[in-house]
Amino acid sequence: MRNYTEKVVSCPHCGHSIAITLDASNGSQNFYDDCPACCHAIHLNMMVNEQMDSIELFVDADDEQIF
Ligand SMILES: [Zn+2]
């Protein structure tokens, strides 16, 4: 299994595309990143599926809204 995967997500605040390198070696996790375009915090939710050998990434704006 590749532990590092790059995903492109859209900022939930401004729509800017951001390439994020994910490290799946520690399993599923939540983390935050700042959008380089609008500087708002982005809440990233990484789900590692070891059976499927896949990583899914969910993004939200950290304000209780689900995108
Ligand atoms: Zn943004």
N, CA, C, O and the ligand as a Tripos MOL2 file, in Angstrom:
@<TRIPOS>MOLECULE
protein
  269   267    68     0     0
PROTEIN
NO_CHARGES

@<TRIPOS>ATOM
      1 N           0.8420   -1.1960    0.0000 N.3       1 MET1
      2 CA          0.0000    0.0000    0.0000 C.3       1 MET1
      3 C           0.8810    1.2510    0.0000 C.2       1 MET1
      4 O           1.8390    1.3480    0.7660 O.2       1 MET1
      5 N           0.5500    2.1810   -0.8490 N.am      2 ARG2
      6 CA          1.2460    3.4560   -0.8530 C.3       2 ARG2
      7 C           0.7610    4.2760    0.3290 C.2       2 ARG2
      8 O          -0.4430    4.4430    0.5230 O.2       2 ARG2
      9 N           1.6810    4.7790    1.1080 N.am      3 ASN3
     10 CA          1.2800    5.5320    2.2810 C.3       3 ASN3
     11 C           1.0620    7.0070    1.9940 C.2       3 ASN3
     12 O           0.3790    7.7020    2.7470 O.2       3 ASN3
     13 N           1.6400    7.4770    0.9110 N.am      4 TYR4
     14 CA          1.4720    8.8890    0.5970 C.3       4 TYR4
     15 C           0.6700    9.0470   -0.6920 C.2       4 TYR4
     16 O           0.9720    8.4450   -1.7220 O.2       4 TYR4
     17 N          -0.3340    9.8590   -0.5940 N.am      5 THR5
     18 CA         -1.2030   10.0890   -1.7410 C.3       5 THR5
     19 C          -1.4620   11.5780   -1.8410 C.2       5 THR5
     20 O          -1.6580   12.2540   -0.8310 O.2       5 THR5
     21 N          -1.4620   12.0770   -3.0400 N.am      6 GLU6
     22 CA         -1.7970   13.4800   -3.1990 C.3       6 GLU6
     23 C          -3.2210   13.6010   -3.7350 C.2       6 GLU6
     24 O          -3.5960   12.9460   -4.7080 O.2       6 GLU6
     25 N          -3.9850   14.4360   -3.0920 N.am      7 LYS7
     26 CA         -5.3570   14.6920   -3.5160 C.3       7 LYS7
     27 C          -5.5150   16.1900   -3.7630 C.2       7 LYS7
     28 O          -4.8460   17.0180   -3.1450 O.2       7 LYS7
     29 N          -6.4000   16.5030   -4.6670 N.am      8 VAL8
     30 CA         -6.7200   17.9050   -4.9080 C.3       8 VAL8
     31 C          -8.1260   18.1560   -4.3930 C.2       8 VAL8
     32 O          -9.0770   17.4680   -4.7640 O.2       8 VAL8
     33 N          -8.2340   19.1420   -3.5440 N.am      9 VAL9
     34 CA         -9.5360   19.4950   -2.9860 C.3       9 VAL9
     35 C          -9.8400   20.9480   -3.3310 C.2       9 VAL9
     36 O          -8.9470   21.7230   -3.6730 O.2       9 VAL9
     37 N         -11.1070   21.2950   -3.2340 N.am     10 SER10
     38 CA        -11.5070   22.6810   -3.4280 C.3      10 SER10
     39 C         -11.7630   23.3160   -2.0750 C.2      10 SER10
     40 O         -12.4270   22.7310   -1.2200 O.2      10 SER10
     41 N         -11.2400   24.4980   -1.8890 N.am     11 CYS11
     42 CA        -11.5010   25.2300   -0.6560 C.3      11 CYS11
     43 C         -13.0020   25.4660   -0.5030 C.2      11 CYS11
     44 O         -13.6420   25.9650   -1.4300 O.2      11 CYS11
     45 N         -13.5720   25.1170    0.6460 N.am     12 PRO12
     46 CA        -15.0110   25.3340    0.8410 C.3      12 PRO12
     47 C         -15.3780   26.8030    0.9900 C.2      12 PRO12
     48 O         -16.5560   27.1550    0.9270 O.2      12 PRO12
     49 N         -14.3950   27.6540    1.1840 N.am     13 HIS13
     50 CA        -14.6460   29.0890    1.3580 C.3      13 HIS13
     51 C         -14.6110   29.8290    0.0250 C.2      13 HIS13
     52 O         -15.4840   30.6470   -0.2640 O.2      13 HIS13
     53 N         -13.5930   29.5320   -0.7840 N.am     14 CYS14
     54 CA        -13.4040   30.3350   -1.9930 C.3      14 CYS14
     55 C         -13.3050   29.4840   -3.2640 C.2      14 CYS14
     56 O         -13.2790   30.0330   -4.3660 O.2      14 CYS14
     57 N         -13.2500   28.1700   -3.1320 N.am     15 GLY15
     58 CA        -13.2310   27.3170   -4.3160 C.3      15 GLY15
     59 C         -11.8590   27.0920   -4.9150 C.2      15 GLY15
     60 O         -11.7360   26.4170   -5.9370 O.2      15 GLY15
     61 N         -10.8300   27.6410   -4.3010 N.am     16 HIS16
     62 CA         -9.4690   27.4610   -4.7870 C.3      16 HIS16
     63 C          -9.0670   25.9870   -4.7090 C.2      16 HIS16
     64 O          -9.3610   25.3130   -3.7220 O.2      16 HIS16
     65 N          -8.4000   25.4920   -5.7410 N.am     17 SER17
     66 CA         -7.9360   24.1000   -5.7330 C.3      17 SER17
     67 C          -6.6210   23.9950   -4.9740 C.2      17 SER17
     68 O          -5.6910   24.7680   -5.2030 O.2      17 SER17
     69 N          -6.5590   23.0380   -4.0780 N.am     18 ILE18
     70 CA         -5.3890   22.8680   -3.2240 C.3      18 ILE18
     71 C          -4.9500   21.4040   -3.2980 C.2      18 ILE18
     72 O          -5.7550   20.4920   -3.1090 O.2      18 ILE18
     73 N          -3.6780   21.2000   -3.5730 N.am     19 ALA19
     74 CA         -3.1200   19.8490   -3.5660 C.3      19 ALA19
     75 C          -2.6420   19.5230   -2.1570 C.2      19 ALA19
     76 O          -1.8530   20.2640   -1.5710 O.2      19 ALA19
     77 N          -3.1210   18.4230   -1.6290 N.am     20 ILE20
     78 CA         -2.7910   18.0390   -0.2610 C.3      20 ILE20
     79 C          -2.1450   16.6650   -0.2760 C.2      20 ILE20
     80 O          -2.6730   15.7240   -0.8690 O.2      20 ILE20
     81 N          -1.0160   16.5600    0.3700 N.am     21 THR21
     82 CA         -0.3610   15.2600    0.4770 C.3      21 THR21
     83 C          -0.8420   14.5700    1.7410 C.2      21 THR21
     84 O          -0.7250   15.1000    2.8460 O.2      21 THR21
     85 N          -1.3820   13.3840    1.5560 N.am     22 LEU22
     86 CA         -1.9360   12.6290    2.6710 C.3      22 LEU22
     87 C          -0.9900   11.5160    3.0710 C.2      22 LEU22
     88 O          -0.4390   10.8150    2.2220 O.2      22 LEU22
     89 N          -0.8100   11.3640    4.3540 N.am     23 ASP23
     90 CA         -0.0320   10.2620    4.8890 C.3      23 ASP23
     91 C          -1.0030    9.2690    5.5300 C.2      23 ASP23
     92 O          -1.5590    9.5220    6.5990 O.2      23 ASP23
     93 N          -1.1890    8.1600    4.8670 N.am     24 ALA24
     94 CA         -2.1750    7.1830    5.3250 C.3      24 ALA24
     95 C          -1.5890    6.1850    6.3160 C.2      24 ALA24
     96 O          -2.2930    5.2860    6.7770 O.2      24 ALA24
     97 N          -0.3210    6.3320    6.6470 N.am     25 SER25
     98 CA          0.3200    5.3140    7.4800 C.3      25 SER25
     99 C          -0.2070    5.3090    8.9110 C.2      25 SER25
    100 O          -0.0400    4.3240    9.6300 O.2      25 SER25
    101 N          -0.8420    6.4020    9.3280 N.am     26 ASN26
    102 CA         -1.3930    6.4500   10.6770 C.3      26 ASN26
    103 C          -2.9030    6.2230   10.7070 C.2      26 ASN26
    104 O          -3.5460    6.4360   11.7360 O.2      26 ASN26
    105 N          -3.4590    5.7980    9.5960 N.am     27 GLY27
    106 CA         -4.8930    5.5340    9.5670 C.3      27 GLY27
    107 C          -5.7050    6.7980    9.3700 C.2      27 GLY27
    108 O          -5.1790    7.8600    9.0370 O.2      27 GLY27
    109 N          -7.0130    6.6490    9.5890 N.am     28 SER28
    110 CA         -7.9160    7.7690    9.3790 C.3      28 SER28
    111 C          -7.6420    8.8710   10.3820 C.2      28 SER28
    112 O          -7.3200    8.6090   11.5410 O.2      28 SER28
    113 N          -7.7710   10.0960    9.9290 N.am     29 GLN29
    114 CA         -7.5390   11.2140   10.8420 C.3      29 GLN29
    115 C          -8.2280   12.4790   10.3500 C.2      29 GLN29
    116 O          -8.5910   12.6180    9.1820 O.2      29 GLN29
    117 N          -8.3910   13.3920   11.3010 N.am     30 ASN30
    118 CA         -8.8980   14.7380   11.0320 C.3      30 ASN30
    119 C          -7.7510   15.7110   11.1580 C.2      30 ASN30
    120 O          -6.9100   15.5800   12.0480 O.2      30 ASN30
    121 N          -7.7130   16.6680   10.2860 N.am     31 PHE31
    122 CA         -6.7040   17.7060   10.4590 C.3      31 PHE31
    123 C          -7.1840   18.9890    9.7960 C.2      31 PHE31
    124 O          -8.1980   19.0190    9.0980 O.2      31 PHE31
    125 N          -6.4240   20.0370   10.0380 N.am     32 TYR32
    126 CA         -6.7710   21.3450    9.4990 C.3      32 TYR32
    127 C          -5.6350   21.8590    8.6380 C.2      32 TYR32
    128 O          -4.4580   21.6130    8.8990 O.2      32 TYR32
    129 N          -6.0310   22.5820    7.6000 N.am     33 ASP33
    130 CA         -5.0380   23.2490    6.7780 C.3      33 ASP33
    131 C          -5.5740   24.6390    6.4610 C.2      33 ASP33
    132 O          -6.7830   24.8680    6.4980 O.2      33 ASP33
    133 N          -4.6880   25.5490    6.1560 N.am     34 ASP34
    134 CA         -5.1280   26.8920    5.7840 C.3      34 ASP34
    135 C          -5.1060   27.0280    4.2740 C.2      34 ASP34
    136 O          -4.1410   26.6430    3.6140 O.2      34 ASP34
    137 N          -6.1730   27.5770    3.7420 N.am     35 CYS35
    138 CA         -6.2300   27.8270    2.3110 C.3      35 CYS35
    139 C          -5.1820   28.8760    1.9350 C.2      35 CYS35
    140 O          -5.1380   29.9420    2.5490 O.2      35 CYS35
    141 N          -4.3370   28.5930    0.9370 N.am     36 PRO36
    142 CA         -3.3270   29.5800    0.5410 C.3      36 PRO36
    143 C          -3.9240   30.7980   -0.1590 C.2      36 PRO36
    144 O          -3.2670   31.8340   -0.2570 O.2      36 PRO36
    145 N          -5.1410   30.6880   -0.6400 N.am     37 ALA37
    146 CA         -5.7600   31.8060   -1.3460 C.3      37 ALA37
    147 C          -6.5250   32.7270   -0.4040 C.2      37 ALA37
    148 O          -6.3770   33.9460   -0.4860 O.2      37 ALA37
    149 N          -7.3370   32.1710    0.4860 N.am     38 CYS38
    150 CA         -8.1760   33.0250    1.3290 C.3      38 CYS38
    151 C          -7.8030   32.9490    2.8110 C.2      38 CYS38
    152 O          -8.3520   33.6850    3.6310 O.2      38 CYS38
    153 N          -6.8700   32.0580    3.1520 N.am     39 CYS39
    154 CA         -6.3310   31.9500    4.5130 C.3      39 CYS39
    155 C          -7.3430   31.4660    5.5560 C.2      39 CYS39
    156 O          -7.0860   31.5720    6.7550 O.2      39 CYS39
    157 N          -8.4630   30.9490    5.1260 N.am     40 HIS40
    158 CA         -9.3930   30.3600    6.0790 C.3      40 HIS40
    159 C          -8.9790   28.9260    6.3990 C.2      40 HIS40
    160 O          -8.3490   28.2500    5.5860 O.2      40 HIS40
    161 N          -9.3390   28.4840    7.5830 N.am     41 ALA41
    162 CA         -9.0410   27.1040    7.9690 C.3      41 ALA41
    163 C          -9.9860   26.1450    7.2430 C.2      41 ALA41
    164 O         -11.1850   26.3930    7.1170 O.2      41 ALA41
    165 N          -9.4170   25.0710    6.7830 N.am     42 ILE42
    166 CA        -10.1900   24.0280    6.1180 C.3      42 ILE42
    167 C         -10.0820   22.7670    6.9630 C.2      42 ILE42
    168 O          -8.9870   22.3450    7.3360 O.2      42 ILE42
    169 N         -11.2070   22.1850    7.2510 N.am     43 HIS43
    170 CA        -11.2390   20.9470    8.0320 C.3      43 HIS43
    171 C         -11.2260   19.7650    7.0750 C.2      43 HIS43
    172 O         -12.1210   19.6140    6.2430 O.2      43 HIS43
    173 N         -10.2060   18.9320    7.2010 N.am     44 LEU44
    174 CA        -10.0400   17.7850    6.3160 C.3      44 LEU44
    175 C         -10.2510   16.5060    7.1130 C.2      44 LEU44
    176 O          -9.7430   16.3460    8.2230 O.2      44 LEU44
    177 N         -10.9930   15.6280    6.5300 N.am     45 ASN45
    178 CA        -11.3590   14.3780    7.1650 C.3      45 ASN45
    179 C         -10.8900   13.2460    6.2670 C.2      45 ASN45
    180 O         -11.4980   12.9860    5.2290 O.2      45 ASN45
    181 N          -9.8310   12.5810    6.6470 N.am     46 MET46
    182 CA         -9.2860   11.5180    5.8070 C.3      46 MET46
    183 C          -9.7480   10.1650    6.3230 C.2      46 MET46
    184 O          -9.5870    9.8440    7.5010 O.2      46 MET46
    185 N         -10.3200    9.3860    5.4340 N.am     47 MET47
    186 CA        -10.7910    8.0540    5.7790 C.3      47 MET47
    187 C          -9.9600    7.0400    5.0170 C.2      47 MET47
    188 O          -9.9820    7.0080    3.7860 O.2      47 MET47
    189 N          -9.2310    6.2160    5.7410 N.am     48 VAL48
    190 CA         -8.3990    5.2020    5.1040 C.3      48 VAL48
    191 C          -9.1490    3.8770    5.1350 C.2      48 VAL48
    192 O          -9.5730    3.3980    6.1870 O.2      48 VAL48
    193 N          -9.2950    3.3130    3.9690 N.am     49 ASN49
    194 CA         -9.9470    2.0090    3.8550 C.3      49 ASN49
    195 C          -8.8880    0.9780    3.4860 C.2      49 ASN49
    196 O          -8.4930    0.8640    2.3260 O.2      49 ASN49
    197 N          -8.4380    0.2330    4.4820 N.am     50 GLU50
    198 CA         -7.3370   -0.6890    4.2340 C.3      50 GLU50
    199 C          -7.7460   -1.8700    3.3780 C.2      50 GLU50
    200 O          -6.9300   -2.3870    2.6150 O.2      50 GLU50
    201 N          -8.9960   -2.3100    3.4880 N.am     51 GLN51
    202 CA         -9.4590   -3.4130    2.6510 C.3      51 GLN51
    203 C          -9.4610   -3.0290    1.1690 C.2      51 GLN51
    204 O          -9.0690   -3.8070    0.2990 O.2      51 GLN51
    205 N          -9.9140   -1.8080    0.9220 N.am     52 MET52
    206 CA        -10.0290   -1.3480   -0.4600 C.3      52 MET52
    207 C          -8.7470   -0.6810   -0.9480 C.2      52 MET52
    208 O          -8.6380   -0.3210   -2.1200 O.2      52 MET52
    209 N          -7.7810   -0.5190   -0.0540 N.am     53 ASP53
    210 CA         -6.5360    0.1530   -0.3880 C.3      53 ASP53
    211 C          -6.8100    1.5270   -0.9950 C.2      53 ASP53
    212 O          -6.2330    1.9070   -2.0140 O.2      53 ASP53
    213 N          -7.6900    2.2450   -0.3480 N.am     54 SER54
    214 CA         -8.0650    3.5450   -0.8930 C.3      54 SER54
    215 C          -8.1550    4.5740    0.2200 C.2      54 SER54
    216 O          -8.2910    4.2360    1.3960 O.2      54 SER54
    217 N          -8.0780    5.8160   -0.1710 N.am     55 ILE55
    218 CA         -8.1860    6.9240    0.7600 C.3      55 ILE55
    219 C          -9.2840    7.8530    0.2510 C.2      55 ILE55
    220 O          -9.3080    8.2200   -0.9240 O.2      55 ILE55
    221 N         -10.1810    8.2220    1.1390 N.am     56 GLU56
    222 CA        -11.1720    9.2130    0.7840 C.3      56 GLU56
    223 C         -10.9420   10.4500    1.6370 C.2      56 GLU56
    224 O         -10.5740   10.3710    2.8090 O.2      56 GLU56
    225 N         -11.1720   11.5820    1.0120 N.am     57 LEU57
    226 CA        -10.9440   12.8330    1.7190 C.3      57 LEU57
    227 C         -12.2070   13.6770    1.6510 C.2      57 LEU57
    228 O         -12.7360   13.9580    0.5760 O.2      57 LEU57
    229 N         -12.6710   14.0720    2.8220 N.am     58 PHE58
    230 CA        -13.8430   14.9240    2.9120 C.3      58 PHE58
    231 C         -13.4090   16.2830    3.4320 C.2      58 PHE58
    232 O         -12.5490   16.3840    4.3070 O.2      58 PHE58
    233 N         -14.0090   17.3140    2.8870 N.am     59 VAL59
    234 CA        -13.6040   18.6680    3.2260 C.3      59 VAL59
    235 C         -14.8110   19.4260    3.7290 C.2      59 VAL59
    236 O         -15.8920   19.3370    3.1470 O.2      59 VAL59
    237 N         -14.6340   20.1710    4.8070 N.am     60 ASP60
    238 CA        -15.6770   21.1170    5.1750 C.3      60 ASP60
    239 C         -15.0710   22.3860    5.7400 C.2      60 ASP60
    240 O         -13.8610   22.4840    5.9450 O.2      60 ASP60
    241 N         -15.9200   23.3350    5.9800 N.am     61 ALA61
    242 CA        -15.4580   24.6810    6.2990 C.3      61 ALA61
    243 C         -15.3090   24.9120    7.7910 C.2      61 ALA61
    244 O         -15.0840   26.0460    8.2150 O.2      61 ALA61
    245 N         -15.4270   23.8800    8.5850 N.am     62 ASP62
    246 CA        -15.2690   23.9950   10.0310 C.3      62 ASP62
    247 C         -16.2490   24.9900   10.6450 C.2      62 ASP62
    248 O         -15.9250   25.6730   11.6160 O.2      62 ASP62
    249 N         -17.4490   25.0660   10.0720 N.am     63 ASP63
    250 CA        -18.4670   25.9240   10.6740 C.3      63 ASP63
    251 C         -19.8020   25.1900   10.7480 C.2      63 ASP63
    252 O         -20.8670   25.7970   10.6340 O.2      63 ASP63
    253 N         -19.7260   23.8920   10.9390 N.am     64 GLU64
    254 CA        -20.8730   23.0130   11.1010 C.3      64 GLU64
    255 C         -21.6250   22.7480    9.8110 C.2      64 GLU64
    256 O         -22.5940   21.9890    9.7990 O.2      64 GLU64
    257 N         -21.1880   23.3630    8.7340 N.am     65 GLN65
    258 CA        -21.8340   23.0660    7.4590 C.3      65 GLN65
    259 C         -21.1370   21.8800    6.8030 C.2      65 GLN65
    260 O         -19.9130   21.7590    6.8540 O.2      65 GLN65
    261 N         -21.9120   21.0270    6.2010 N.am     66 ILE66
    262 CA        -21.3510   19.8880    5.4960 C.3      66 ILE66
    263 C         -21.4260   20.1520    4.0060 C.2      66 ILE66
    264 O         -22.4910   20.4560    3.4690 O.2      66 ILE66
    265 N         -20.3040   20.0350    3.3550 N.am     67 PHE67
    266 CA        -20.2800   20.2420    1.9030 C.3      67 PHE67
    267 C         -20.2060   18.8970    1.1980 C.2      67 PHE67
    268 O         -20.1760   18.8440   -0.0310 O.2      67 PHE67
    269 ZN         -9.9810   29.5210    0.2100 Zn       68 ZN68
@<TRIPOS>BOND
     1     1     2 1
     2     2     3 1
     3     3     4 2
     4     3     5 am
     5     5     6 1
     6     6     7 1
     7     7     8 2
     8     7     9 am
     9     9    10 1
    10    10    11 1
    11    11    12 2
    12    11    13 am
    13    13    14 1
    14    14    15 1
    15    15    16 2
    16    15    17 am
    17    17    18 1
    18    18    19 1
    19    19    20 2
    20    19    21 am
    21    21    22 1
    22    22    23 1
    23    23    24 2
    24    23    25 am
    25    25    26 1
    26    26    27 1
    27    27    28 2
    28    27    29 am
    29    29    30 1
    30    30    31 1
    31    31    32 2
    32    31    33 am
    33    33    34 1
    34    34    35 1
    35    35    36 2
    36    35    37 am
    37    37    38 1
    38    38    39 1
    39    39    40 2
    40    39    41 am
    41    41    42 1
    42    42    43 1
    43    43    44 2
    44    43    45 am
    45    45    46 1
    46    46    47 1
    47    47    48 2
    48    47    49 am
    49    49    50 1
    50    50    51 1
    51    51    52 2
    52    51    53 am
    53    53    54 1
    54    54    55 1
    55    55    56 2
    56    55    57 am
    57    57    58 1
    58    58    59 1
    59    59    60 2
    60    59    61 am
    61    61    62 1
    62    62    63 1
    63    63    64 2
    64    63    65 am
    65    65    66 1
    66    66    67 1
    67    67    68 2
    68    67    69 am
    69    69    70 1
    70    70    71 1
    71    71    72 2
    72    71    73 am
    73    73    74 1
    74    74    75 1
    75    75    76 2
    76    75    77 am
    77    77    78 1
    78    78    79 1
    79    79    80 2
    80    79    81 am
    81    81    82 1
    82    82    83 1
    83    83    84 2
    84    83    85 am
    85    85    86 1
    86    86    87 1
    87    87    88 2
    88    87    89 am
    89    89    90 1
    90    90    91 1
    91    91    92 2
    92    91    93 am
    93    93    94 1
    94    94    95 1
    95    95    96 2
    96    95    97 am
    97    97    98 1
    98    98    99 1
    99    99   100 2
   100    99   101 am
   101   101   102 1
   102   102   103 1
   103   103   104 2
   104   103   105 am
   105   105   106 1
   106   106   107 1
   107   107   108 2
   108   107   109 am
   109   109   110 1
   110   110   111 1
   111   111   112 2
   112   111   113 am
   113   113   114 1
   114   114   115 1
   115   115   116 2
   116   115   117 am
   117   117   118 1
   118   118   119 1
   119   119   120 2
   120   119   121 am
   121   121   122 1
   122   122   123 1
   123   123   124 2
   124   123   125 am
   125   125   126 1
   126   126   127 1
   127   127   128 2
   128   127   129 am
   129   129   130 1
   130   130   131 1
   131   131   132 2
   132   131   133 am
   133   133   134 1
   134   134   135 1
   135   135   136 2
   136   135   137 am
   137   137   138 1
   138   138   139 1
   139   139   140 2
   140   139   141 am
   141   141   142 1
   142   142   143 1
   143   143   144 2
   144   143   145 am
   145   145   146 1
   146   146   147 1
   147   147   148 2
   148   147   149 am
   149   149   150 1
   150   150   151 1
   151   151   152 2
   152   151   153 am
   153   153   154 1
   154   154   155 1
   155   155   156 2
   156   155   157 am
   157   157   158 1
   158   158   159 1
   159   159   160 2
   160   159   161 am
   161   161   162 1
   162   162   163 1
   163   163   164 2
   164   163   165 am
   165   165   166 1
   166   166   167 1
   167   167   168 2
   168   167   169 am
   169   169   170 1
   170   170   171 1
   171   171   172 2
   172   171   173 am
   173   173   174 1
   174   174   175 1
   175   175   176 2
   176   175   177 am
   177   177   178 1
   178   178   179 1
   179   179   180 2
   180   179   181 am
   181   181   182 1
   182   182   183 1
   183   183   184 2
   184   183   185 am
   185   185   186 1
   186   186   187 1
   187   187   188 2
   188   187   189 am
   189   189   190 1
   190   190   191 1
   191   191   192 2
   192   191   193 am
   193   193   194 1
   194   194   195 1
   195   195   196 2
   196   195   197 am
   197   197   198 1
   198   198   199 1
   199   199   200 2
   200   199   201 am
   201   201   202 1
   202   202   203 1
   203   203   204 2
   204   203   205 am
   205   205   206 1
   206   206   207 1
   207   207   208 2
   208   207   209 am
   209   209   210 1
   210   210   211 1
   211   211   212 2
   212   211   213 am
   213   213   214 1
   214   214   215 1
   215   215   216 2
   216   215   217 am
   217   217   218 1
   218   218   219 1
   219   219   220 2
   220   219   221 am
   221   221   222 1
   222   222   223 1
   223   223   224 2
   224   223   225 am
   225   225   226 1
   226   226   227 1
   227   227   228 2
   228   227   229 am
   229   229   230 1
   230   230   231 1
   231   231   232 2
   232   231   233 am
   233   233   234 1
   234   234   235 1
   235   235   236 2
   236   235   237 am
   237   237   238 1
   238   238   239 1
   239   239   240 2
   240   239   241 am
   241   241   242 1
   242   242   243 1
   243   243   244 2
   244   243   245 am
   245   245   246 1
   246   246   247 1
   247   247   248 2
   248   247   249 am
   249   249   250 1
   250   250   251 1
   251   251   252 2
   252   251   253 am
   253   253   254 1
   254   254   255 1
   255   255   256 2
   256   255   257 am
   257   257   258 1
   258   258   259 1
   259   259   260 2
   260   259   261 am
   261   261   262 1
   262   262   263 1
   263   263   264 2
   264   263   265 am
   265   265   266 1
   266   266   267 1
   267   267   268 2
@<TRIPOS>SUBSTRUCTURE
     1 MET1         2 RESIDUE 1 A MET
     2 ARG2         6 RESIDUE 1 A ARG
     3 ASN3        10 RESIDUE 1 A ASN
     4 TYR4        14 RESIDUE 1 A TYR
     5 THR5        18 RESIDUE 1 A THR
     6 GLU6        22 RESIDUE 1 A GLU
     7 LYS7        26 RESIDUE 1 A LYS
     8 VAL8        30 RESIDUE 1 A VAL
     9 VAL9        34 RESIDUE 1 A VAL
    10 SER10       38 RESIDUE 1 A SER
    11 CYS11       42 RESIDUE 1 A CYS
    12 PRO12       46 RESIDUE 1 A PRO
    13 HIS13       50 RESIDUE 1 A HIS
    14 CYS14       54 RESIDUE 1 A CYS
    15 GLY15       58 RESIDUE 1 A GLY
    16 HIS16       62 RESIDUE 1 A HIS
    17 SER17       66 RESIDUE 1 A SER
    18 ILE18       70 RESIDUE 1 A ILE
    19 ALA19       74 RESIDUE 1 A ALA
    20 ILE20       78 RESIDUE 1 A ILE
    21 THR21       82 RESIDUE 1 A THR
    22 LEU22       86 RESIDUE 1 A LEU
    23 ASP23       90 RESIDUE 1 A ASP
    24 ALA24       94 RESIDUE 1 A ALA
    25 SER25       98 RESIDUE 1 A SER
    26 ASN26      102 RESIDUE 1 A ASN
    27 GLY27      106 RESIDUE 1 A GLY
    28 SER28      110 RESIDUE 1 A SER
    29 GLN29      114 RESIDUE 1 A GLN
    30 ASN30      118 RESIDUE 1 A ASN
    31 PHE31      122 RESIDUE 1 A PHE
    32 TYR32      126 RESIDUE 1 A TYR
    33 ASP33      130 RESIDUE 1 A ASP
    34 ASP34      134 RESIDUE 1 A ASP
    35 CYS35      138 RESIDUE 1 A CYS
    36 PRO36      142 RESIDUE 1 A PRO
    37 ALA37      146 RESIDUE 1 A ALA
    38 CYS38      150 RESIDUE 1 A CYS
    39 CYS39      154 RESIDUE 1 A CYS
    40 HIS40      158 RESIDUE 1 A HIS
    41 ALA41      162 RESIDUE 1 A ALA
    42 ILE42      166 RESIDUE 1 A ILE
    43 HIS43      170 RESIDUE 1 A HIS
    44 LEU44      174 RESIDUE 1 A LEU
    45 ASN45      178 RESIDUE 1 A ASN
    46 MET46      182 RESIDUE 1 A MET
    47 MET47      186 RESIDUE 1 A MET
    48 VAL48      190 RESIDUE 1 A VAL
    49 ASN49      194 RESIDUE 1 A ASN
    50 GLU50      198 RESIDUE 1 A GLU
    51 GLN51      202 RESIDUE 1 A GLN
    52 MET52      206 RESIDUE 1 A MET
    53 ASP53      210 RESIDUE 1 A ASP
    54 SER54      214 RESIDUE 1 A SER
    55 ILE55      218 RESIDUE 1 A ILE
    56 GLU56      222 RESIDUE 1 A GLU
    57 LEU57      226 RESIDUE 1 A LEU
    58 PHE58      230 RESIDUE 1 A PHE
    59 VAL59      234 RESIDUE 1 A VAL
    60 ASP60      238 RESIDUE 1 A ASP
    61 ALA61      242 RESIDUE 1 A ALA
    62 ASP62      246 RESIDUE 1 A ASP
    63 ASP63      250 RESIDUE 1 A ASP
    64 GLU64      254 RESIDUE 1 A GLU
    65 GLN65      258 RESIDUE 1 A GLN
    66 ILE66      262 RESIDUE 1 A ILE
    67 PHE67      266 RESIDUE 1 A PHE
    68 ZN68       269 GROUP 0 **** ****
